[in-house]
Amino acid sequence: MKNPAMGLWLSAANSAAGFWMGYSANAVRRQQRAMLAEMTKAATGTTGKPKRRKPRPAGKATSKRKTR
């Protein structure tokens, strides 16, 4: 015979274990990313973020044709 109470308990325990495994795995990934960024910054002297171009100022569009 199957024990429904044991099945419910195991299901809840499995759900909690899955949550904590995911939480700890993400914590490890965050630490690895932070460590890699720090090592890269120390090795290259940069932050590793690409520089963005400044947007062009909004204004009247000029045409290349000369007006008479």
N, C-alpha and C positions, 0 to 999 in steps of 0.2 A: 504494500500500500504506500501511496505517496503521502507525504506530510505537507499540507498546504502552508502551515505556519513556517516550516523550515524553508520552503520555496520563497515565501515573501521575505523572510529574513535574509536569505542569500541574495535575493534580487536587490534589496536595499543596500546590503554590504557591497555588492558588486558595483552599484551605482556610485556609492561614496568613494570606493577605491578608484574608479575611473576618473572621478572629479579630481581627487588629490594627485593622481598620476599626471593628469593634464596640467594641473596647477604647478607641480614641481618641474615638469618638463619645460614649461614656459619660463619659469624662473631661471633654469639653467641656460636656456637660449638667450635670455636677456643679459645674463652675466657674460656669456661668451661674446655677444655682440659688443658689449661695453669694453671688454678686455681687448678684442680685436681692434676696435676704434682707437683705444688708447695706445696700443702697440703701433698702429699705423701712423698715428699722429707723432709719436716719438721717433719713428724711423724716417718720416718724410718731412716733418715740421709743418704739416698742413692739417686741416680738419677733415679732409677727404670729401667735403661737399663741393660739387661743381659750382663755379661762379655763374651767376645769371646775368644775361645781358640786360642793360637798361632799356625799358620800353621807349619807343620813339614818342616825342611829344605830339599831342594831338593838335592839329592845326589845319590850315588850308592846304589841300593837296596841290602840288605844283606839277604842271605838265612839262614835258621836255620840248614841246614845240614852241617856237618863238611866235609871239603875237605881233601883228603889224600895226 
